[in-house]
Amino acid sequence: MTLELEFLDQTIMGNSLLQWAFAVIALLLSYLLLRMAKLIAGRRLAAFATRTETPWDDVVAQAINKTKPVFLLIAAIFIGSQLLQLPERIQSNIHNLYVIALQIQAGIWLGVITISALEHHRQRALKKNPAAATTINAIGFLSKIVIWSVVVLVALDNLGINVTALVAGMGIGGVAVALSVQNILGDLFASLSIILDKP
């Protein structure tokens, strides 16, 4: 018994083996609970969506089903690390990894919601004006660029990289591109105005 207690009192990175055991158990339980919550929520929302006519429950169900297992694992590692007294640098790296994974997952969720909403609008538009489908596809492509640009910038900012110069450079580059394709952009916004306003 004494030998077992001495063994459990051994420390790794300032934490006893017993603390590491609790952290690993918390990690595994958190991952399993998160996976179960995702599956249950996705199935129930999908079943509920079949009984309703509104598209939003379908969109939310699709977004939940797009939750990546890697994100759930990183979230579980973050939860398990809270039970340990780790060096500040390692704790900071785990926190940054979790925040970046959350931002990427949020980008995936936003992308699914945006594309699903535009697809619903496109299906409605095809019945009235088939030409509107191309414009809606262009909006979907631009929305993806905007979403992932914001995700990348926020992730870089969380890593301690100064993104002010990068944003300024992108702004100048955007103005240069806009000036070079102003006729195309003018036609695009005119077509959007016609489709949305329906004069």
N, C-alpha and C positions, 0 to 999 in steps of 0.2 A: 504493500500500500504506500509505504514511504517512498519507494522507488518510483511508483506511478506519479505521485504528487511532485517529486523532483523533476520527473520527465516533463510534466505539464507546465512546470514553472520555468522551463527553459525559454529564453526569449529569442525572437527573430525580428530584427528591425525595431526593437523596443516593445514588442508585444509578445505575450506568452503564447505557447502552443494552444492553450485553451481559448484565448481570444481569437487566434487565427481560425480555430475550428468553428467558433460561433460565427465569424465573418463569412466563412465558406458556406455554412448552413444557411445564413441569411441571403447570400448571393444566389444559391440554388433555389431556395424557396421563393425569392423575389422573381427570378426568371420564370419559374413554373407558374406562379400566380399571374404574372403579366401575360404569359402566353395563353393561359386559360381565360383571362379577362378579354383578351383580343378575340379569341375564338368564339366565346359566348356572346360578346357584344356584336360581332360581325354576323353571326347566325341569326340572332334575334332581330337585329335591324333588317337583315335581308328578308326574313320571314314577314316582318311588319311591313316592309316596302311592297311586298306582293299584294297586300290588302288595301293599299292606298293609291291614289292617283297622283299625288304630289311627287315631284322628282327629287326633292331635297333629302328624303330619307334614303333613297337609292345612292345619292351622292355621298352621304355620310357613311353608309355601309361600305362603299367602295374605298373611301379614304381609310377607314379602319382596317380593311383587308390589305391595304398597301403598307401597313406598319411593318417595318423590316425586323426580322429576328435579331440582326446585328445591333439595332438600336435597343431592343429589349435587353440583350446581353450586356451592353454598355451601361444601361440604366441599373441593371442588377449589380454590376461591379461597383458602380458609384454608391449604391445603397449599402453593400457589404463593406466598402471602405470606410463608411461612417462609424463602424464599430471598432476601428483600429486607430491607434495613434501613430500615423505614418509621418515620415519627414515632410517638411513643408513643400519641398519641390515635387515629391511624388504625389502628394495630395492635390497640389495645384495642377499637375499634369492630368490626373484622373478627372478633376473638375472640368478642365478645359476640354478634355475628350468628350465628356458627357454633354457639355453645352454645345459643342460643334455637332455631335451626333443628333442632338435635339433640334438644332437649326436645320440640318439636312433633312431630318424626318418632317419637320414643319414645312420645308420647301416641297417635299413629296406630297404632303397632305394638301397644301395650297394648289399645287399643280393639278392634282386629281380633281379637286373641287372646281377649279377654273375650267379645265377641259370638259368636265362632265356638264357644267352649266352651259358652256358654249355649244357642246354637242346637242344638248336639249334644244337650245335656241336654233341651231342649224337645222334640226329635223323639222321644227315648226316652220322655219323660213323656206325650206325646200318645197313645202306645199303651196306657198304663195309666190315665192320668187326664187327660182333655182339659182339665179346668178348671185344671190346673196351668200351662198355656201362658201365660195372662194374667199370672199372678204372675211367671213367669220373664221375660216381656217387661218388667215393671215393674222387676225387678232389673237387667236390661240397661240400661234408661234411667237408673236411679240410678247404676250403675257408670260410665256415660259422664259424668255430671255430676261425679262424684268425680274421675275421671281428668283431665278438662280443667280442673277447679278447681285441682288440684295443679299441672298444667303452667303455668297462668297465674300462679299465685303464685310458683313457682320462677323463671319467666321475669322477672317483675317484680323479684324479689330480685336476679337477676343484673344487671339494669339499674341497680341501686343504689337502688331504691325500698324504703323501709322498709315491709314488709308486716305488721309486728306489729299495728299499729292496724287494718289491713284484716282480718286474721284474727280479731282480737278482735271487730270489728264483725260479721263473718260469724257468729261463735259466738253473739253476743247475738241476732242476727237469726234464726239457726237455732233457738235456744231459744224465741223468740217464735212462730215458725211451728209448731214442734213442739207447743207448748201449745195453739195454736189448732186444730190438726188431730189432737189426741192420740187421739180416738176412731178416726179413719181409720187412723192409724199402728198403733194397737193391733190393729185387725182385720187390717191387712197383715202385721204380725209374727206374729199368731196363725196366719194362713194359711200363712206361710212355715214356721212351726214344724211344722204338720201335714204339709206337703209334704216337708220335709227329714227329719223324724223318722219319718214314716209309722207313727203309733201303731196 
